[in-house]
Amino acid sequence: MPTVSAHVALTLARHIDHVFGVMGNGNAYFLDALESSTEVMFTAARHEAGGVVAADAFHRASGRLAAATATYGAGFTNTLTALAEAVQAHVPLVLVVGDEPTSGPRPWDVDQIALASAVGARTYTVGRTDAAATTVIAIEHALTYRVPTVLAIPYDVAARDAGPVPDVPAPRLPEPLHPAGAFARGRIDDIAEALATAERPLVLAGRGAWTAGAGTALGDIADLTGALTASTALGRGVFPRAEYDLGVTGGFGAEGAMELVREADVAVVFGASLNQFTMRFGDLIAPGTRVFQVDVAPAATHPHVAGFVRGDAAVVAADVAQALRARGAAPSGWRESVDIAAARAYVAGEALAPDGRLDPRSAAERIGALLPEDRVVVSDGGHFIGWANMYWPVVSPDRMMMIGTAFQSIGLGWPSVPGAALARPKSTIVLTTGDGGGLMALADLESAVRVAAGRGLAVVWNDAAYGAEVNLYGLKGLAREPMLIPEVDFAALATGVGAEGVVVRTLADLDRLATWAAEPSASRRFLVLDCRISGDVIAPYQQEIIRVNS
């Protein structure tokens, strides 16, 4: 007869197609049952955090429910940083774990419910008679609130017979949030009126606009009003017409583009929280600009907002577009009057920095020119995050993911690759990571190479240091030795697990990327570019942080 673990596995299998993780005592029966399901593919990670990260990346690249698994105790505690990142990033994910027996904890058990709660994840524990129903509840919670849930299987219950797997109702999901009441409807009219009469209108969108499917309606608003558009780092590519888009706002944005943002007299923000990085620590928008915000949050999330509408970004954007048409709104002409291409240009780097090491700006620009157009970029955390966001544009938000930045973590880069690769089986997967985070996540270098062989590559920004700490604290005179890393040969490490490694000291060394990109994927290996960059070149976004902290 099917076990309790089988009830969990087979019920979950109706709603997912991939599971990532590491097998152990607590989830062995779950994985055994999962293997018998022809609908679900299990991909092994080499560290439990890597399993959650891979699932996280899978969701961000596909939009589908993510699933991961780990054993109890040490296996579960290994997932916590990755779980916290997924919570902060609003990733719907089900983490199936073993747990202590119903008779009580053993010496190696910990209070997993409390630990999960501490990072913002709710736990559902299955029993012998309710495993399938509890699984559906956990799925429903994850999808409704866009947050990870932990689905725990007590050790002494995991292998118990539970009878035939019952038919259980599908998860019930809420409808998109519509603005409620006369006040909200009046505010939508206010937004339409402000945009219709603006001389320099701007529409700014974040990841929330993308997940809501608001891109087409936002494009209509921009065309009806002649607005320039811009996005947050996680919303890049949401607008249909790139020729009128200023790119990413904040420290990743080009200086000329950010100057145009400050010229706007009306700015309407959809699905973006307006955090300190997006807002350039308060300097993004000029004091005289009228700012409206549309979001599912209970209230406006920035003091610059003068008018707020609580609602689904796609619903409200369609309502605003309809109101603009009813008014007979005409384009302002602003976007045709400015040189957007020139405004979006970044400062060029030198071939080599004064210290003789590679200038990361010129390296990033050259790599961006050589990368296949059909690409997904996954980013670890660290000082280097500016380079990919500045020089490697992507066509939509689900092709640029920054796993770790929501929780201010590093070391989640390598395991992001298999999740993105399985979500996008025809695209080139590009990892951008630093030497500090790259070493921290080294267990899943093998996972990246194994899963994305032939169509994956990694760029390691190797400055022999924790660059962010050097910039923020070394420049203040704090001891630098703890911030330094002996220079590691990532090319050699990559070769050891079957990849091709290339040490990049000059721009000419990047020619191997050009030939690699031209080769058939079946005949090439995962490529690791070990870029020996200068730590003296500071990314613009970090210069802003240094300025604020000075």
Disulfide bonds with the S-S distance in Angstrom:
none
